[in-house]
Amino acid sequence: MVRTRYAPDRGLQARMGLTMFLLGLVFVAFVIALVFILAAFKQGTGVIIFFAVLLGGGLTFGSLFWSDKIALRASGAQEVTPEEAPKLHGIVDRLCALADMPKPRVAIAQTDMPNAFATGRSSQKAVLVVTMGLMRRLDDNELEGVIAHEMSHVAHKDVVVMTIASFLGIVAGLLVRFAFYGELFGGGGGRGGNNNNNNGGALPILLIVMLVSVVVYAISFLLIRLLSRYRELAADRAGALLTGQPSHLASALQKVSGAMSAIPTKDLREAQALNAFYFAPAFKANTTTLSSVFSTHPSLERRLQQLSEISEQLGR
């Protein structure tokens, strides 16, 4: 990891480690359960697992090594030079000097939705994307707070961690699909049975596999969402401590969250594919308990509370 002046967060590191460990246990339990279930009906499960891991690894490798290109294309952002966006580059230059980290590429997305994100597998490959809507609504200090938040994701290698965590779910999903279509088109009944028996035996195994997959997906989904929310809190904390102005970041959060309610629902839906990357989620505020559990970001109230606590600590 590139050494920077971003304050280390031991809590983040501990939760990352614990979540990865729990995801690993879930994945191993799923593979073992699937092997035993399929072995009772059909041989050759090792081939299914091999191809699922191979394909899952390829998808994970691609999303990790080309995350910057994928995100730029999905957001419609274009890289800009210091001459094209002097104010934005000036803020990034100051933060890079404060954090003692390489400067990411800088891009602007021509959308009115106020948001920003940073992605890339390393500091050398990172790209920072800021929307026109964000630049129009925030003053320089607030914009600096948002960019400091985003650059902390790069410094802490959050993209790498989240991609690795997602790998387990990808492989589990592929195993379910391979098992489903293998049984659907290959018979999949009991050993030595005729075609009629095969068709009858396929139903129980499909039900069992799908039941196990639902449990695996549910646990993996909740663990990854939990990690993502804490990742955002850690980025808020690191960015606020780097600039020494948590109130500016809090002001930016309030402006961005308030502006989301004025963005057309159609535009928000189109942007939701990048929600995990965004500074603030692209949807209208929803404070229900269920939505907070499924969200990639903590609630606005929780983020503001943490920033208020940091302000008090810095004021002592």
C-alpha contacts under 8 A as a table, 3 or more apart, distances in Angstrom:
res1	aa1	res2	aa2	distance
1	M	155	A	7.85
1	M	156	H	7.80
1	M	157	K	7.61
2	V	101	M	7.42
2	V	123	S	7.31
2	V	155	A	7.03
3	R	100	D	7.74
3	R	101	M	7.37
3	R	155	A	7.94
4	T	99	A	5.30
4	T	100	D	5.18
4	T	101	M	5.58
4	T	155	A	6.86
5	R	98	L	7.04
5	R	99	A	4.49
5	R	100	D	6.04
5	R	101	M	7.99
5	R	242	L	7.57
6	Y	99	A	5.79
6	Y	152	S	6.80
6	Y	155	A	7.32
6	Y	238	A	5.86
6	Y	239	G	7.50
6	Y	241	L	7.82
6	Y	242	L	6.18
7	A	238	A	5.64
7	A	241	L	7.14
7	A	242	L	7.38
8	P	238	A	7.64
9	D	12	L	5.33
9	D	13	Q	6.51
9	D	234	A	6.84
9	D	238	A	7.89
10	R	13	Q	5.07
10	R	14	A	6.10
11	G	14	A	5.09
11	G	15	R	6.15
12	L	15	R	5.22
12	L	16	M	6.03
12	L	230	Y	6.89
12	L	231	R	6.82
12	L	234	A	6.56
13	Q	16	M	5.10
13	Q	17	G	6.17
14	A	17	G	5.18
14	A	18	L	6.14
15	R	18	L	5.02
15	R	19	T	5.86
15	R	227	L	6.98
16	M	19	T	5.22
16	M	20	M	6.06
16	M	161	V	7.79
16	M	227	L	6.61
17	G	20	M	5.23
17	G	21	F	6.11
18	L	21	F	5.05
18	L	22	L	6.17
19	T	22	L	5.10
19	T	23	L	6.02
19	T	223	L	6.29
19	T	224	I	7.50
19	T	227	L	6.93
20	M	23	L	5.06
20	M	24	G	6.06
20	M	165	A	6.17
21	F	24	G	5.06
21	F	25	L	6.33
22	L	25	L	5.05
22	L	26	V	6.25
23	L	26	V	5.06
23	L	27	F	6.12
23	L	165	A	7.18
23	L	168	L	6.99
23	L	220	S	6.21
23	L	223	L	7.35
24	G	27	F	5.10
24	G	28	V	6.11
24	G	168	L	7.20
25	L	28	V	5.20
25	L	29	A	6.04
26	V	29	A	5.16
26	V	30	F	6.08
26	V	216	V	6.56
26	V	219	I	7.68
26	V	220	S	7.44
27	F	30	F	5.03
27	F	31	V	6.22
27	F	168	L	6.08
27	F	169	G	7.64
27	F	172	A	6.94
27	F	216	V	7.50
28	V	31	V	5.19
28	V	32	I	6.16
29	A	32	I	5.21
29	A	33	A	6.05
30	F	33	A	5.13
30	F	34	L	6.02
30	F	172	A	7.38
30	F	212	V	7.27
30	F	213	S	7.70
30	F	216	V	6.80
31	V	34	L	5.10
31	V	35	V	6.07
31	V	172	A	7.73
32	I	35	V	5.19
32	I	36	F	6.32
33	A	36	F	5.30
33	A	37	I	6.12
34	L	37	I	5.05
34	L	38	L	6.00
34	L	209	V	6.91
35	V	38	L	5.37
35	V	39	A	5.80
35	V	45	T	6.30
35	V	46	G	7.93
36	F	39	A	5.08
36	F	40	A	6.36
37	I	40	A	5.51
37	I	41	F	7.19
37	I	205	I	7.17
37	I	208	I	7.88
37	I	209	V	7.62
38	L	41	F	5.31
38	L	42	K	5.63
38	L	43	Q	7.35
38	L	45	T	6.60
38	L	205	I	7.42
39	A	42	K	5.21
39	A	43	Q	5.66
39	A	44	G	7.91
39	A	45	T	6.82
40	A	190	G	7.54
41	F	188	G	6.43
41	F	189	G	5.84
41	F	190	G	4.79
41	F	191	R	6.12
41	F	205	I	7.83
42	K	45	T	7.45
42	K	188	G	6.16
42	K	189	G	7.28
42	K	190	G	6.96
42	K	191	R	6.62
44	G	47	V	5.67
44	G	48	I	7.10
45	T	48	I	5.10
45	T	49	I	6.32
46	G	49	I	5.16
46	G	50	F	6.05
47	V	50	F	5.06
47	V	51	F	6.26
48	I	51	F	5.45
48	I	52	A	6.16
48	I	175	L	6.93
48	I	178	F	6.60
48	I	179	A	7.41
49	I	52	A	5.06
49	I	53	V	6.11
49	I	175	L	6.47
50	F	53	V	5.32
50	F	54	L	6.06
51	F	54	L	4.91
51	F	55	L	5.94
52	A	55	L	5.29
52	A	56	G	5.83
52	A	171	V	5.73
52	A	172	A	7.96
52	A	174	L	5.45
52	A	175	L	5.61
52	A	178	F	7.58
53	V	56	G	5.00
53	V	57	G	5.83
53	V	171	V	5.71
54	L	57	G	5.16
54	L	58	G	6.26
55	L	58	G	5.01
55	L	59	L	6.24
55	L	171	V	7.86
56	G	59	L	5.15
56	G	60	T	6.10
56	G	167	F	6.70
56	G	170	I	5.82
56	G	171	V	5.06
56	G	174	L	7.24
57	G	60	T	5.09
57	G	61	F	5.95
57	G	167	F	7.19
57	G	171	V	7.89
58	G	61	F	5.06
58	G	62	G	6.12
59	L	62	G	5.15
59	L	63	S	6.18
60	T	63	S	5.20
60	T	64	L	6.08
60	T	163	T	6.69
60	T	164	I	7.41
60	T	167	F	6.04
61	F	64	L	5.20
61	F	65	F	6.02
62	G	65	F	5.38
62	G	66	W	5.73
62	G	67	S	7.57
63	S	66	W	5.47
63	S	67	S	5.10
63	S	70	I	7.70
63	S	163	T	7.56
64	L	67	S	5.29
64	L	120	G	7.46
64	L	121	R	6.10
64	L	159	V	7.54
64	L	160	V	6.70
64	L	163	T	6.50
65	F	68	D	7.86
65	F	120	G	7.55
65	F	121	R	6.36
66	W	69	K	5.36
66	W	70	I	6.10
66	W	120	G	7.69
67	S	70	I	5.06
67	S	71	A	5.95
67	S	119	T	6.65
67	S	120	G	5.78
67	S	121	R	7.38
68	D	71	A	5.23
68	D	72	L	6.13
68	D	119	T	5.69
68	D	120	G	5.13
68	D	125	K	7.63
68	D	126	A	6.80
68	D	127	V	6.25
69	K	72	L	5.17
69	K	73	R	6.18
70	I	73	R	5.29
70	I	74	A	6.09
71	A	74	A	5.05
71	A	75	S	6.03
71	A	119	T	7.60
71	A	274	L	7.58
72	L	75	S	5.34
72	L	76	G	5.84
72	L	77	A	5.21
72	L	78	Q	7.16
72	L	129	V	7.87
73	R	76	G	5.09
73	R	77	A	6.76
74	A	274	L	7.91
75	S	109	A	6.52
75	S	271	A	7.51
75	S	274	L	7.89
76	G	109	A	5.90
76	G	110	Q	7.39
77	A	107	A	5.89
77	A	108	I	5.19
77	A	109	A	3.96
77	A	110	Q	6.81
77	A	129	V	6.94
78	Q	107	A	5.11
78	Q	108	I	5.58
78	Q	109	A	6.44
79	E	105	R	7.04
79	E	106	V	5.59
79	E	107	A	3.85
79	E	108	I	6.40
80	V	84	E	5.86
80	V	85	A	6.43
80	V	106	V	6.01
80	V	107	A	5.34
80	V	108	I	6.85
81	T	84	E	5.16
81	T	85	A	6.30
81	T	86	P	7.86
81	T	89	H	7.82
81	T	106	V	7.58
82	P	85	A	5.23
82	P	86	P	4.79
82	P	88	L	7.90
82	P	89	H	5.53
82	P	90	G	7.86
83	E	86	P	5.57
85	A	88	L	5.55
85	A	89	H	6.21
86	P	89	H	5.20
86	P	90	G	5.91
87	K	90	G	5.03
87	K	91	I	6.39
88	L	91	I	5.33
88	L	92	V	6.40
89	H	92	V	5.04
89	H	93	D	6.00
89	H	106	V	7.31
90	G	93	D	5.08
90	G	94	R	6.29
91	I	94	R	5.25
91	I	95	L	6.31
91	I	140	D	7.99
91	I	144	E	6.09
92	V	95	L	5.18
92	V	96	C	6.07
92	V	103	K	7.25
92	V	144	E	7.81
92	V	147	I	7.28
93	D	96	C	5.16
93	D	97	A	6.26
93	D	103	K	6.94
94	R	97	A	5.18
94	R	98	L	6.23
95	L	98	L	4.92
95	L	99	A	5.96
95	L	144	E	7.86
95	L	148	A	6.65
95	L	243	T	7.95
96	C	99	A	5.09
96	C	100	D	5.55
96	C	101	M	5.28
96	C	102	P	6.43
96	C	103	K	5.90
97	A	100	D	5.00
97	A	101	M	6.96
98	L	242	L	7.21
99	A	242	L	7.15
101	M	123	S	7.34
101	M	155	A	7.68
102	P	123	S	6.09
102	P	124	Q	6.41
103	K	123	S	7.59
103	K	124	Q	7.66
104	P	123	S	6.71
104	P	124	Q	6.82
104	P	125	K	7.08
104	P	126	A	5.02
104	P	127	V	5.09
104	P	128	L	6.26
105	R	125	K	7.97
105	R	126	A	6.40
105	R	127	V	4.51
105	R	128	L	6.03
106	V	127	V	5.84
106	V	128	L	4.95
106	V	129	V	6.12
107	A	127	V	7.19
107	A	128	L	6.07
107	A	129	V	4.71
107	A	130	V	6.43
108	I	129	V	5.50
108	I	130	V	5.01
108	I	131	T	5.44
108	I	132	M	6.69
109	A	129	V	6.78
109	A	130	V	6.19
109	A	131	T	4.56
109	A	132	M	6.23
110	Q	131	T	6.10
110	Q	132	M	5.53
110	Q	133	G	7.88
111	T	114	P	7.86
111	T	131	T	5.89
111	T	132	M	5.79
111	T	133	G	6.08
112	D	131	T	6.98
112	D	132	M	5.92
112	D	133	G	3.94
112	D	134	L	7.47
112	D	263	I	7.86
113	M	131	T	6.85
113	M	132	M	7.66
113	M	133	G	5.10
113	M	134	L	6.98
113	M	259	A	7.97
113	M	260	M	7.11
113	M	263	I	6.48
113	M	267	D	7.95
113	M	268	L	7.95
114	P	131	T	6.00
114	P	132	M	7.12
114	P	133	G	4.34
114	P	134	L	3.85
114	P	135	M	7.57
114	P	137	R	7.44
114	P	256	V	5.92
114	P	259	A	7.23
114	P	260	M	7.44
115	N	130	V	6.34
115	N	131	T	5.71
115	N	133	G	7.21
115	N	134	L	5.51
115	N	256	V	7.22
115	N	278	Y	6.37
115	N	279	F	5.96
115	N	280	A	6.56
116	A	128	L	7.53
116	A	129	V	5.48
116	A	130	V	4.40
116	A	131	T	6.11
116	A	134	L	7.44
116	A	146	V	7.57
116	A	147	I	7.67
116	A	150	E	7.47
116	A	278	Y	5.63
116	A	279	F	5.47
117	F	128	L	6.02
117	F	129	V	5.37
117	F	130	V	6.75
117	F	150	E	5.87
117	F	277	F	5.48
117	F	278	Y	4.81
117	F	279	F	5.90
118	A	126	A	6.85
118	A	127	V	5.60
118	A	128	L	4.35
118	A	129	V	6.07
118	A	150	E	5.47
118	A	151	M	6.55
118	A	153	H	7.11
118	A	154	V	6.89
118	A	277	F	6.97
118	A	278	Y	7.98
119	T	126	A	5.51
119	T	127	V	5.68
119	T	128	L	6.80
119	T	153	H	7.81
119	T	154	V	6.69
119	T	159	V	6.43
119	T	277	F	7.37
120	G	123	S	7.21
120	G	125	K	5.39
120	G	126	A	4.15
120	G	127	V	6.32
120	G	154	V	7.13
120	G	159	V	6.62
121	R	125	K	6.31
121	R	126	A	6.75
121	R	154	V	7.87
121	R	157	K	6.90
121	R	159	V	6.18
121	R	160	V	5.74
122	S	125	K	5.24
122	S	126	A	5.94
122	S	154	V	6.67
122	S	155	A	7.96
122	S	157	K	6.64
123	S	126	A	5.18
123	S	154	V	5.97
123	S	155	A	6.65
126	A	154	V	6.88
128	L	150	E	7.56
128	L	151	M	7.66
130	V	134	L	6.81
130	V	135	M	7.37
131	T	134	L	5.32
131	T	135	M	6.57
132	M	135	M	5.12
132	M	136	R	6.13
133	G	136	R	5.25
133	G	137	R	6.34
134	L	137	R	5.32
134	L	138	L	6.13
134	L	143	L	7.81
134	L	256	V	7.50
135	M	138	L	5.67
135	M	139	D	7.66
135	M	143	L	7.12
137	R	255	K	7.55
138	L	141	N	7.92
138	L	142	E	5.69
138	L	143	L	5.78
138	L	252	A	6.64
138	L	255	K	7.69
139	D	142	E	5.42
139	D	143	L	6.11
140	D	143	L	5.09
140	D	144	E	6.09
141	N	144	E	5.06
141	N	145	G	6.37
141	N	248	H	6.08
142	E	145	G	5.08
142	E	146	V	6.47
142	E	248	H	4.84
142	E	249	L	5.70
142	E	251	S	6.74
142	E	252	A	5.22
143	L	146	V	5.18
143	L	147	I	6.22
143	L	252	A	7.23
144	E	147	I	5.15
144	E	148	A	6.03
145	G	148	A	5.13
145	G	149	H	6.31
145	G	239	G	6.47
145	G	240	A	6.77
145	G	243	T	7.05
145	G	245	Q	7.60
145	G	246	P	7.59
145	G	248	H	6.09
145	G	249	L	4.72
145	G	252	A	7.52
146	V	149	H	5.09
146	V	150	E	6.37
146	V	239	G	7.76
146	V	249	L	6.22
146	V	252	A	7.08
146	V	279	F	7.27
147	I	150	E	5.01
147	I	151	M	6.06
148	A	151	M	5.20
148	A	152	S	6.23
148	A	238	A	7.90
148	A	239	G	4.61
148	A	240	A	7.53
148	A	242	L	7.34
148	A	243	T	7.41
149	H	152	S	5.33
149	H	153	H	7.00
149	H	235	A	5.05
149	H	236	D	5.45
149	H	237	R	7.98
149	H	238	A	6.89
149	H	239	G	4.46
149	H	240	A	7.50
149	H	279	F	7.80
150	E	153	H	5.41
150	E	154	V	7.11
150	E	235	A	7.05
150	E	239	G	7.88
150	E	279	F	7.03
151	M	154	V	5.13
151	M	155	A	6.34
151	M	239	G	7.91
152	S	155	A	4.87
152	S	156	H	6.06
152	S	235	A	5.55
152	S	238	A	6.41
152	S	239	G	6.34
153	H	156	H	5.28
153	H	157	K	6.08
153	H	158	D	5.30
153	H	159	V	7.36
153	H	231	R	7.99
153	H	235	A	6.19
154	V	157	K	5.06
154	V	158	D	6.43
154	V	159	V	7.34
155	A	158	D	7.93
157	K	160	V	5.49
157	K	161	V	6.50
158	D	161	V	5.08
158	D	162	M	6.03
158	D	231	R	7.42
159	V	162	M	5.31
159	V	163	T	6.02
160	V	163	T	5.21
160	V	164	I	6.21
161	V	164	I	5.29
161	V	165	A	6.18
162	M	165	A	4.99
162	M	166	S	6.11
162	M	224	I	7.67
162	M	228	S	7.72
163	T	166	S	5.08
163	T	167	F	6.32
164	I	167	F	5.13
164	I	168	L	7.48
165	A	168	L	6.18
165	A	169	G	7.74
165	A	224	I	7.05
166	S	169	G	5.36
166	S	170	I	6.31
166	S	224	I	7.45
167	F	170	I	5.03
167	F	171	V	6.25
168	L	171	V	5.39
168	L	172	A	6.22
169	G	172	A	5.02
169	G	173	G	6.07
169	G	216	V	7.99
169	G	217	Y	6.78
169	G	220	S	6.48
170	I	173	G	5.18
170	I	174	L	6.24
171	V	174	L	5.06
171	V	175	L	6.15
172	A	175	L	5.14
172	A	176	V	6.40
172	A	213	S	7.43
172	A	216	V	7.71
172	A	217	Y	7.99
173	G	176	V	5.18
173	G	177	R	6.33
173	G	213	S	7.48
173	G	217	Y	7.95
174	L	177	R	5.03
174	L	178	F	6.03
175	L	178	F	5.17
175	L	179	A	6.02
176	V	179	A	5.16
176	V	180	F	5.99
176	V	209	V	6.91
176	V	210	M	7.17
176	V	213	S	6.69
177	R	180	F	5.03
177	R	181	Y	6.12
178	F	181	Y	5.40
178	F	182	G	5.78
179	A	182	G	5.04
179	A	183	E	6.10
179	A	206	L	7.99
179	A	209	V	7.90
180	F	183	E	5.35
180	F	184	L	6.02
180	F	206	L	6.42
181	Y	184	L	4.78
181	Y	185	F	5.93
181	Y	186	G	7.74
182	G	185	F	5.57
182	G	186	G	5.27
182	G	187	G	7.63
182	G	188	G	7.24
183	E	186	G	5.17
183	E	187	G	5.39
183	E	188	G	4.64
183	E	189	G	7.93
183	E	202	A	6.15
183	E	206	L	7.52
184	L	187	G	6.34
184	L	188	G	7.52
184	L	202	A	7.42
187	G	195	N	7.13
187	G	198	N	5.26
187	G	199	N	6.10
187	G	202	A	6.74
188	G	198	N	5.78
188	G	199	N	7.48
188	G	201	G	6.91
188	G	202	A	5.41
189	G	193	G	6.76
189	G	197	N	6.21
189	G	198	N	3.55
189	G	199	N	6.29
189	G	200	G	6.84
189	G	201	G	4.18
189	G	202	A	5.11
190	G	193	G	5.60
190	G	197	N	7.18
190	G	198	N	6.24
190	G	201	G	6.11
193	G	196	N	7.81
193	G	197	N	5.44
193	G	198	N	6.12
194	N	197	N	5.26
194	N	198	N	6.12
195	N	198	N	4.88
195	N	199	N	6.20
196	N	199	N	5.28
196	N	200	G	6.35
197	N	200	G	5.04
197	N	201	G	5.91
198	N	201	G	4.99
198	N	202	A	6.06
199	N	202	A	5.37
199	N	203	L	7.32
200	G	203	L	6.11
201	G	204	P	6.07
201	G	205	I	7.04
202	A	205	I	5.57
202	A	206	L	6.20
203	L	206	L	5.24
203	L	207	L	6.24
204	P	207	L	5.16
204	P	208	I	6.20
205	I	208	I	5.06
205	I	209	V	6.01
206	L	209	V	5.14
206	L	210	M	5.97
207	L	210	M	5.19
207	L	211	L	6.06
208	I	211	L	5.11
208	I	212	V	6.23
209	V	212	V	5.19
209	V	213	S	6.08
210	M	213	S	4.96
210	M	214	V	6.17
211	L	214	V	5.24
211	L	215	V	6.59
212	V	215	V	5.28
212	V	216	V	6.30
213	S	216	V	5.01
213	S	217	Y	5.99
214	V	217	Y	5.20
214	V	218	A	6.03
215	V	218	A	5.18
215	V	219	I	6.25
216	V	219	I	5.39
216	V	220	S	6.02
217	Y	220	S	5.12
217	Y	221	F	5.73
218	A	221	F	5.16
218	A	222	L	6.22
219	I	222	L	5.33
219	I	223	L	6.19
220	S	223	L	5.20
220	S	224	I	6.11
221	F	224	I	5.34
221	F	225	R	6.10
222	L	225	R	5.11
222	L	226	L	6.07
222	L	293	V	7.42
222	L	294	F	7.04
223	L	226	L	5.09
223	L	227	L	6.25
224	I	227	L	5.05
224	I	228	S	6.09
225	R	228	S	4.98
225	R	229	R	6.24
225	R	293	V	7.50
225	R	294	F	6.41
225	R	295	S	6.54
225	R	296	T	5.39
226	L	229	R	5.29
226	L	230	Y	6.40
226	L	293	V	7.71
226	L	296	T	7.63
227	L	230	Y	5.27
227	L	231	R	6.02
228	S	231	R	4.92
228	S	232	E	6.43
228	S	276	A	7.48
228	S	296	T	5.46
228	S	297	H	6.65
229	R	232	E	5.25
229	R	233	L	6.51
229	R	295	S	7.49
229	R	296	T	5.46
229	R	297	H	4.55
229	R	298	P	5.14
230	Y	233	L	5.00
230	Y	234	A	6.12
230	Y	297	H	7.94
230	Y	298	P	7.47
231	R	234	A	5.12
231	R	235	A	6.24
232	E	235	A	5.03
232	E	236	D	6.22
232	E	297	H	6.29
232	E	298	P	7.19
233	L	236	D	5.08
233	L	237	R	6.23
233	L	298	P	7.20
233	L	303	R	6.53
233	L	306	Q	7.87
234	A	237	R	5.04
234	A	238	A	6.07
235	A	238	A	5.11
235	A	239	G	5.90
236	D	239	G	5.29
236	D	240	A	6.03
236	D	249	L	7.79
236	D	303	R	7.51
236	D	307	L	7.50
237	R	240	A	5.25
237	R	241	L	6.17
237	R	306	Q	7.60
237	R	307	L	7.08
237	R	310	I	7.57
238	A	241	L	5.25
238	A	242	L	6.10
239	G	242	L	5.13
239	G	243	T	6.39
240	A	243	T	5.47
240	A	244	G	5.63
240	A	245	Q	5.70
240	A	246	P	4.52
240	A	249	L	6.83
240	A	307	L	7.45
240	A	310	I	7.77
241	L	244	G	4.87
241	L	245	Q	7.21
241	L	246	P	7.18
241	L	310	I	7.82
243	T	246	P	7.58
244	G	314	L	7.62
245	Q	248	H	5.69
245	Q	249	L	7.18
245	Q	311	S	7.61
246	P	249	L	5.23
246	P	250	A	6.22
246	P	307	L	5.59
246	P	308	S	7.42
246	P	310	I	6.82
246	P	311	S	6.02
247	S	250	A	4.93
247	S	251	S	6.09
247	S	307	L	7.05
247	S	308	S	7.50
247	S	311	S	7.08
248	H	251	S	5.08
248	H	252	A	6.23
249	L	252	A	5.01
249	L	253	L	6.18
249	L	307	L	7.89
250	A	253	L	5.08
250	A	254	Q	6.35
250	A	303	R	7.93
250	A	304	L	5.88
250	A	307	L	6.53
251	S	254	Q	5.23
251	S	255	K	6.26
252	A	255	K	5.14
252	A	256	V	6.04
253	L	256	V	5.24
253	L	257	S	5.98
253	L	280	A	7.64
253	L	300	L	7.46
253	L	304	L	7.97
254	Q	257	S	5.23
254	Q	258	G	5.97
254	Q	300	L	7.76
255	K	258	G	5.19
255	K	259	A	6.04
256	V	259	A	5.11
256	V	260	M	6.30
256	V	280	A	7.31
257	S	260	M	5.32
257	S	261	S	7.41
257	S	280	A	7.13
257	S	285	A	7.48
257	S	300	L	7.71
258	G	261	S	5.94
258	G	262	A	7.74
259	A	262	A	5.46
259	A	263	I	6.90
260	M	263	I	5.27
260	M	282	A	7.05
260	M	283	F	6.72
260	M	284	K	5.94
260	M	285	A	8.00
261	S	264	P	7.99
261	S	283	F	7.82
261	S	284	K	5.33
261	S	285	A	7.39
263	I	267	D	6.86
263	I	268	L	6.87
264	P	267	D	5.42
264	P	268	L	6.53
265	T	268	L	5.04
265	T	269	R	6.18
265	T	283	F	7.76
266	K	269	R	5.20
266	K	270	E	6.38
267	D	270	E	5.17
267	D	271	A	6.35
268	L	271	A	5.14
268	L	272	Q	6.22
268	L	282	A	5.32
268	L	283	F	5.81
269	R	272	Q	5.27
269	R	282	A	7.51
269	R	283	F	7.54
270	E	273	A	6.98
271	A	274	L	5.97
271	A	275	N	7.04
271	A	282	A	6.34
272	Q	275	N	4.90
272	Q	281	P	7.52
272	Q	282	A	5.70
272	Q	283	F	7.58
273	A	276	A	7.77
274	L	277	F	5.43
274	L	278	Y	6.34
275	N	278	Y	5.17
275	N	280	A	7.55
275	N	281	P	5.20
275	N	282	A	6.13
275	N	296	T	7.21
276	A	281	P	7.51
276	A	296	T	5.77
276	A	297	H	7.77
278	Y	281	P	6.05
278	Y	282	A	7.74
280	A	297	H	7.19
281	P	296	T	7.51
281	P	297	H	6.75
286	N	291	S	6.72
286	N	292	S	7.97
287	T	291	S	6.87
287	T	292	S	6.80
287	T	299	S	7.54
288	T	291	S	5.41
288	T	292	S	6.44
289	T	292	S	5.22
289	T	293	V	6.43
290	L	293	V	5.26
290	L	294	F	6.49
291	S	294	F	5.20
291	S	295	S	5.90
292	S	295	S	5.08
292	S	297	H	7.98
292	S	298	P	7.03
292	S	299	S	6.82
295	S	298	P	7.09
298	P	302	R	6.29
298	P	303	R	6.58
299	S	302	R	5.27
299	S	303	R	6.44
300	L	303	R	5.20
300	L	304	L	6.12
301	E	304	L	5.19
301	E	305	Q	6.03
302	R	305	Q	5.08
302	R	306	Q	6.36
303	R	306	Q	5.28
303	R	307	L	6.35
304	L	307	L	5.08
304	L	308	S	6.08
305	Q	308	S	5.10
305	Q	309	E	6.32
306	Q	309	E	5.09
306	Q	310	I	6.31
307	L	310	I	5.00
307	L	311	S	6.22
308	S	311	S	5.06
308	S	312	E	6.39
309	E	312	E	5.14
309	E	313	Q	6.31
310	I	313	Q	4.99
310	I	314	L	6.14
311	S	314	L	5.19
311	S	315	G	6.10
312	E	315	G	5.06
312	E	316	R	6.50
313	Q	316	R	5.52
